[in-house]
Amino acid sequence: MSELTPELERKLGMAVERMPAFPRSVQRVLELTRNINCLPKEIVSVIEKDPVMTMKIFKVINSAYYGLPNKITSVGQSVVYLGINTIKNLALGFAAVGILPRTMPGGFDVQGYLLHSLVVAGVARQLGVQFAKAEADPGDCYVAGLLHDFGKIVLAQFMPAEFHQAVAYAAEKHVPLHEAENWVIGANHGVVGAMLASRWTFPVELVDCIRDHHVPAAAPTALMDCLRTADQIVRLHAIGNSGNPWRENEAPAAPDRFGDDLDALVEQIGSLDRIVAEAMSFAQVAHE
Amino acid sequence: MKVRFWGVRGSIASPGPHTVRHGGNTTCIEVRTDDDSLIILDAGTGIFPLAQQLLKRMPVQANIFMTHTHWDHIQGLPFFTPLYIPGNQVRIHGGYDVVTRRGVEQIMDVQLQYSFFPVREAEMKAAIDYRGVNAGEPIVVGDATVTPLLLNHPVVNFGYRIDCGGKSVFFTGDHEPWPNIYHPDDNEHAEFQQMIDQQQAQLDAALAGLDILIADSSYTLAEYPAKVGWGHGTLEGSIAWGRRLGVKTLVCTHHEPERGDDALEAVFADALAAAGPRAGEQCDTEFLLSREGLELVL
């Protein structure tokens, strides 16, 4: 952050300020579900206070699948029907997706962006589970994946002219978007995303990870390894659209913990198709 | 109708000298209807010895009903040998998973991933198809009707009631009688309890006239407070439930993997003794512990 000029810092700060607050309920669900012994009634009480999350849960449960005799109209009832663990996992899914904006100005491909973020999140979580279990919380890996490019949303929404120029620059000069952003705006989406994550009082590891995900010299952490490698896998498979017009020809070396062969790594984490299918169904519900 | 137990253990297969009488395989129950249609409830490791038996009489036409997707109830499925033989027909029924948003076919997909199993589904030569089940919507299999009922477990779990020739059997799969998530002092306690009571009443009504109840009875009442929310019932709770429903036979199953035969029989005897005879109640219910090879004819 030290290289930002005071003027730029003020401008970015204003953009970040205009983003919606990270809903408290989402934060609480993420916090509560990290504790295996959390009380079911606490989760219910958080969900009940969030009308959006509540409505999404009702919508899924009242779908034809369970042929329930009566329409579910309370969170308590949904717990009786489907059990607290299922409701908890539904809320967790919606919590993570619900913070993304629905529409964007300037032709930004929200659906593609959402898919990219969700698949990176899913892959990062899987990498965390398989390769970094003791060092990084898979839940944090998921959130890091989901939000690593969130700075682009801030820029596209509140500094649309500059962001558009950066995208054009990246396409024209064949450079990665974050380099173009540094050149045109003076800061990249990692820095902006980190400011937002910091405002949302995310854990410092997550803030650092979002800020530095395009800084090769940054101190490596398990969380960062999982995020970067997930991002590489997803970009190489061209899943979704990160908003970055630049494509690398070959993958940079993955951190040692994953071995040096990305294709083999994809096989090791199982099917990418499964993560994509899950992401697509979430992306769809998120916008219903 | 005939009911035969091939796997009775909960959580993880537990072979060894201490489980030799009741068996170490995880859940699998074979039901033969009056016209000899084959219904299989769950595909735990017990489905493998059943498969060996079935190979003696080909072709196999099987309807497998999955109560839920937890590991101990699905892990035998790739080892169900009739799946590999052309001419066999295997129909797999199960509920929709609201969290993964996938149907019963995910049970096979997930297990047959490259890293975990050497065979792909395309290489299984039986005719395999998948059918989603909905709560309360009956499915006809031969001369029997199978009705799925939504129960309580950390993942969506359907119990199945099978009716054939005027006789009936119900298997819970994994089920914890709905606990109240509120403390008695909480304002919400009474309302939540009302919802639970209503749910239990609906279930009991759907089980009216039942002959055999096969119920998840993993824990003892004394063990239960440390296991609330884990999704399993108790021996004492199942005994009381069987009596309340007035079933002819209650079979307690899903035995704890670390509970050996002697210990299992001891806690069962204690639970029966604690239930005791009730004044003025005529109780003809037969109470059994499930064991591999147990066959009930009705």
Interface residues (C-beta under 8 A of the other chain):
Chain A: L39 P40 K41 V44 V60 I61 A64 Y65 Y66 G67 L68 P69 G76 Q77 V79 V80 Y81 L82 G83 I84 N85 T86 N89 L90 G93 E267 Q268 G270 S271 R274 A277 E278 S281 F282
Chain B: G95 Y96 V98 V99 T100 R101 R102 D109 V110 Q113 Y114 S115 F116 G132 N134 A135 G136 E137 L150 N152 H153 P154 V155 V156 N157 W178 I181 Y182 H183 D186 E188 E191 F192 M195 I196 Q199 Q202 G229 G231
